[in-house]
Amino acid sequence: MEHKFSGEVLSVRGSVVDVRFTEELPPLLSVMYSAGEKSVTLEVSDHLDVDSVRAIAMTPTGGLARGDAVYSDGNTVMTPVGEELLGRVLNVFGDPVDGKDLPADIEFRSIHNQPIDLAERVVSEEIFTTGIKVIDLLMPLEKGGKAGLFGGAGVGKTVLITELINNMVGAHSGISIFCGIGERCREGEELYREMGDTGVLDNTVMVFGQMNEPPGARFRTGHTALTIAEYFRDDKSKDVLLLIDNIFRFIQAGMELSGLLGRLPSRMGYQPTLGSDLAELEERISSSHSGAITSIQAVYVPADDLTDPAATHTFSHLSSSIVLSRKRAGEGFYPAVDPLESRSMMLSPAIVGQRHYDVAQEVRRTLAQYEDLKDIIAMLGLEELSREDRRIVSRARRLERFMTQPFNTTEHFTGMEGRIVSLEDTVLGCERILNDEFPDASERDFYMIGSIEGVG
């Protein structure tokens, strides 16, 4: 069979392969295949000179040798799109990994698309309620916006993502797409089973680039998921909920590739193209007149350092940032959201209403004052505080406990029935605590409950 471009392998260094072509070179981002049984898929990354290219491997390069034949037709990586994908699990190439076949007549599209034009974008001022008290009150999510869950290892990012899936996909009438970048296969398998059990799998497409796959595959998994999301938004005019776990693994894959491609690293070992790599992915997540893509992304924070370049670059793209704190997790406050570090652009009177805004600001002010008083309490004791300060401490400790919530997805671990709390109940509960309406209730009565009706 005649191919448009034919060449041979010059060198193989891990996931980076140099290929020489006798005639013209295939364009950047085009996909190449090695001839032979163990076919290797490559993507053109650089044109080195007039007759050679440098490519990144998207499949393992075991068995590929110098002199092997390589061919390309000049196309980019393509993924299937369509309603036939609902309930399916795919890899970066759109191949099913759930043991079932795809329909023969399904449409394929390139994973490399441009973001929609600024003139076509719409900015919504609508809140996306989650049923999780601390998020809905202090850092409300934007419909058609991007929210990030920041936290180090083991503070509950994936648990919070699965709870959001459970709460929102059930109430969310659109399509959900789960994108696992650098996901452990155990987590993916558990999530697939949980979503099947709760009956939300039929409206969900899952795309995985697992930890054991080459960095090239992990780097492009997000692009595949976004192409499927864009199809539902643009062609089917549906609202799409895009969940990404974990954006840091996308940045990490880019860092691995950058080193292999011979680029000089920037600060702390990251790739020099970190900003543009991330922007290329994030800018495609937007809303048009036909539909909205609302994205919730887990972001691993190395060594709990929020000044890490990966975290700071991601912050700049988000409308809501939810920061998970190891200290709060250690104190038993779950979800371990830090209310003082987290923020949302949606928290303004014009969007959420004056009452919600005033309650949220008063809650944050009370918690900030309690934080300032902690050193005095540690040194002198609670009795040395003035009566007003003692009142503030009492309110803050009750608010901290009221902001905890049992999750549906952790019910089989904790034995506590999960709770979904409406925004109205959350605002009312905080208002009543701030007004000191529970003089006889102990702090314990506010811990791990749903609405304020559970006190007493």
Buried (B, 14 or more C-beta within 10 A) or exposed (E): EEBEBBBBBBEBEBBBBBBBBEEEBBBEBBBBBBEEEEEBBBBBBBBBEEBBBBBBBBBBBEEBEEEBBBBBEBBBBBBBBBEBBBBBBBBBBBEBBEEEEBEEEEEBBBBBBEBBEEEEEEEBEBBBBBBBBBBBBBBBBBBBBBBBBBBBEEBBBBBBBBBBBBBBBBEBEBBBBBBBBBBEEEBBEBBBEBBEEBEBBEBBBBBBBBBEBBBBBBBBBBBBBBBBBBBBBBBBEBBBBBBBBBBBBBBBBBBBBBBBBEBEEBEEEBBEBBBEBBBBBBEBBBBBEBBBBBBBBBBBBBEBEBEBBBBEBBBEBBBBBBBBBBEBBEEEBBBBBBBEBBBBBBBEEEBBBEEBBBBBEBBBEBBEBBEEBEEEBEEEEEEEBEEEBBEBBBBBBBBBBBBBBBBBBBEEEEEBEBBBBBBEBBBBBBBBBBEEEBEEEEEEBBBBBBBBEBBE
